[in-house]
């Protein structure tokens, strides 16, 4: 019941924030903080919950911390199937924490309809949690759409100058790809029904099915496209820079920190386990797209003058590493992908919060109009340097561990693609150091908007959000073992499930 209570807490908290708006404009954000705090407290007991082994397919079992299966629409084989294991627990915890950061980042930014803003923020969080714990494919698709619509509203209503264009582009890319996935889900369910006579959307029932290879390939492509669009991977990435640039800071934090991770999660949880042979057929192509995305995103980031757009393209580059790691499908590469998801969630969320703070204070995102800000805002400058250095992969921080493991694991599968991906570390350093130089070093280029008064530095609210993320990156960079211990049992079951049938991956699996 823990997962249901968490989602209900976020849903109800959002409704309460919206309803209270007419009475007090300050209360909605406090209601959001209280709801997120309660959700975090509900999650804590799962850290010590006993593990239940449930069968997947082909005699393989997987460890689950909580499992719920309640009939919803029995006539069509649809049930409330919620389950949480180490992987989903890690991502739900990341979601709740970054939800807290998102609320803090919007504390003084949002003046128009603050209650409705918090409503959409909380419902986005609830939808993401639902995506991470739903193991009925119909229910999964339901939450996939639930997180889409409130995010669209966050961009369309509270975004910046080109918000309508960015929101519509985001909606079209994600909605069309989601509908493609729905077609693939229905095809999979109907094929299973034709073979077994049982109509079901249950993930556990659909694993290990026997499908014509050609049909399985096209169904796999439906899942692959939907998840790679959300990742986003090259060449389906073009919605991301526009959405990030025009979105309010809180929406950018959620987009970069957690919504992109739903794509990576879908690849790990659904695409490869449901269609191992078909996924193996495109593994080289997928890894190549990941490597291209790494270099392409880094080069475009280097060419930006808009700070938010630079961070957005850096996300394309960093998530390219995840795509390489997933389709290398080795123990090291998958563990590295999960680590990269967590580290990227911290570092990029922080950079977008910094970008939002700069825009709120200076009324510009143009780095050419900044410069010399370290002297005026030393705390902001030091924190920005930390997260920029983390983003370029400094040893001792979480991003380095993730990228290193991905490259090490992928090298055993395809050394040339791995070498190409490695070049992304060099190009990443170029745009990262360039942004630090333009914004915080040198001489002040942009005149003060407020009559010569110095730009405010980070206050207590911003520091409360930044310090835990800094500690988190240092902790998983120095001692990543707790993350590995949490997700390794999950990954081990997936290796065992897919490895025996995969001609390309045989020999590189543990």
Protein Blocks (a to p, Z undefined) as FASTA:
>chain_A
ZZmmmmmmmmmmmmmmmmmmmmomklmmmmmmmmmmmmmmmmmmmmmgccddddfbehia
cddfbdcdddfblmnopacdddddfklmmmmmmmmmmmmmmmmmmmmmpmghkllmmmmm
mmmmmmmmmmmmgccfklmmmmmmmmmmmmmmmmmmmmcfklmmmmmmmmmmmmmmmmmm
mmmmmmmmmmmmmmnopacfbfklmgopacdfklmmmmmmmmmmmmmmmmpccfklmmmm
mmmmmpcfklmmmmmmmmmmmmmmmmmmmmmmmmmmlmmmmmmmmmmmmmmmmmmmmmmm
mmpcbfklmmmmmmmmmmmmmmmmmmnopaklmmmmmmmmmmmmmmmmmmmmmmmmmmmm
nopabfklgghklmmmmmlmmmmmmmmmmmnopahiaklmmmmmmmmmmmmmommlmmmm
mmmmmmmmmmmmmmmmmmmgcjdfbdcfkgopacddddfklmmmmmmmmmmmmmmmmmmm
lmmmmmmmmmmmmmmmmmmmmmklgojaZZ
